[in-house]
Amino acid sequence: MLELNHICYSVHDQDGELGILKDISLTIEDHRLVVFTGPNGGGKTTLAKVIMGLVQPTSGQILWNGTDITALGITERARLGISYGFQQPPRFKGLTVRKLLTLASGNEKLPKELCCQFLTKVGLCANDYLDREVDVSLSGGEVKRIEIATILARDAELMIFDEPEAGIDLWSFSRLTETFEQIHSAGTATMVIISHQERIISLADEVIVVGDGSISHRGSAQEILPKILTSTIGSCPVLTKEGAR
Ligand SMILES: Nc1ncnc2c1ncn2[C@@H]1O[C@H](COP(=O)(O)OP(=O)(O)OP(=O)(O)O)[C@@H](O)[C@H]1O
């Protein structure tokens, strides 16, 4: 179980202190699929980075399976079973896709068939990609899918995906949503997916709307989706507290 207690994160700019996350508390039970959505710049990625340990909160506490992990870095959290896929994944010149999957899995002898399965789950044909380097020769959508495959290979207990739909074609997207559904129904991992995509939002057990650094709404996809789809107030409607009233 993941618990965030009164998480705040602020930075200093030329105008003084800028609050980016403002007293966020939430609990995510095991094996749930939770979607963070909301307006651009609302704080979703920062919140995910706080969970992964890429950003240290200014105040507040993070508990993972009852252990306080607030002071732990990304490597220690990864060892505890937390995994994060970047919105814009890095490239690794000199590393092949196969090597990356092998490293992610922690199994030096990861069989080719398993590598193929991970790639198939993100809509990639293994024969075309296993021996390619994860460098600039790959397109943005390809790198994105390869990174998602590494998260699957890691078999983490908590998987955080930051806009997995970004740059991915419709065919691969459909394969990817099936993969999320399969993981969810297998009940083997907790998933936090940052997404603006209706199809992904509809998979969620719970949708958490993050706007202006706070949680403005949370509820089932059935409750939240109609508000997002029908609201026409302002540029990002629903997603203000007033929009909900
Ligand atoms: N280190 C920083 N310094 C200054 N501003 C920052 C910093 N980190 C984040 N921000 C700002 O905090 C806000 C939240 O950013 P974040 O990336 O978390 O939003 P988001 O909800 O993920 O947005 P998007 O949907 O566009 O990906 C943005 O306005 C961003 O510019």
The ligand as an SDF file (V2000), in Angstrom:
LIG
                    3D

 31 33  0  0  0  0  0  0  0  0999 V2000
   11.9930   22.5780  -10.6320 N   0  0  0  0  0  0  0  0  0  0  0  0
   10.9870   23.3580  -11.0100 C   0  0  0  0  0  0  0  0  0  0  0  0
   11.1260   24.7000  -11.0540 N   0  0  0  0  0  0  0  0  0  0  0  0
   10.1020   25.5040  -11.4140 C   0  0  0  0  0  0  0  0  0  0  0  0
    8.8840   25.0560  -11.7660 N   0  0  0  0  0  0  0  0  0  0  0  0
    8.6970   23.7370  -11.7520 C   0  0  0  0  0  0  0  0  0  0  0  0
    9.7210   22.8050  -11.3790 C   0  0  0  0  0  0  0  0  0  0  0  0
    9.2250   21.5490  -11.4460 N   0  0  0  0  0  0  0  0  0  0  0  0
    7.9530   21.6860  -11.8510 C   0  0  0  0  0  0  0  0  0  0  0  0
    7.6310   22.9790  -12.0450 N   0  0  0  0  0  0  0  0  0  0  0  0
    6.3370   23.5270  -12.4620 C   0  0  0  0  0  0  0  0  0  0  0  0
    5.3700   22.8600  -11.6830 O   0  0  0  0  0  0  0  0  0  0  0  0
    4.1750   22.6850  -12.4180 C   0  0  0  0  0  0  0  0  0  0  0  0
    3.7780   21.2150  -12.4070 C   0  0  0  0  0  0  0  0  0  0  0  0
    4.6060   20.5020  -13.3160 O   0  0  0  0  0  0  0  0  0  0  0  0
    4.3100   18.9830  -13.6930 P   0  0  0  0  0  0  0  0  0  0  0  0
    5.3150   18.5830  -14.7080 O   0  0  0  0  0  0  0  0  0  0  0  0
    4.2520   18.2110  -12.4370 O   0  0  0  0  0  0  0  0  0  0  0  0
    2.8640   19.0970  -14.3240 O   0  0  0  0  0  0  0  0  0  0  0  0
    1.9730   17.9770  -15.0590 P   0  0  0  0  0  0  0  0  0  0  0  0
    0.6360   18.0010  -14.3810 O   0  0  0  0  0  0  0  0  0  0  0  0
    2.6950   16.7020  -15.1040 O   0  0  0  0  0  0  0  0  0  0  0  0
    1.8530   18.5960  -16.5060 O   0  0  0  0  0  0  0  0  0  0  0  0
    1.6710   17.9200  -17.9800 P   0  0  0  0  0  0  0  0  0  0  0  0
    0.2560   17.4130  -18.0410 O   0  0  0  0  0  0  0  0  0  0  0  0
    1.8830   19.0600  -18.8920 O   0  0  0  0  0  0  0  0  0  0  0  0
    2.7170   16.8570  -18.1330 O   0  0  0  0  0  0  0  0  0  0  0  0
    4.4570   23.2400  -13.8170 C   0  0  0  0  0  0  0  0  0  0  0  0
    3.9430   24.5590  -13.8810 O   0  0  0  0  0  0  0  0  0  0  0  0
    5.9600   23.2340  -13.9040 C   0  0  0  0  0  0  0  0  0  0  0  0
    6.4230   24.2380  -14.7560 O   0  0  0  0  0  0  0  0  0  0  0  0
  1  2  1  0
  2  3  1  0
  2  7  2  0
  3  4  2  0
  4  5  1  0
  5  6  2  0
  6  7  1  0
  6 10  1  0
  7  8  1  0
  8  9  2  0
  9 10  1  0
 10 11  1  0
 11 12  1  0
 11 30  1  0
 12 13  1  0
 13 14  1  0
 13 28  1  0
 14 15  1  0
 15 16  1  0
 16 17  2  0
 16 18  1  0
 16 19  1  0
 19 20  1  0
 20 21  2  0
 20 22  1  0
 20 23  1  0
 23 24  1  0
 24 25  2  0
 24 26  1  0
 24 27  1  0
 28 29  1  0
 28 30  1  0
 30 31  1  0
M  END
$$$$
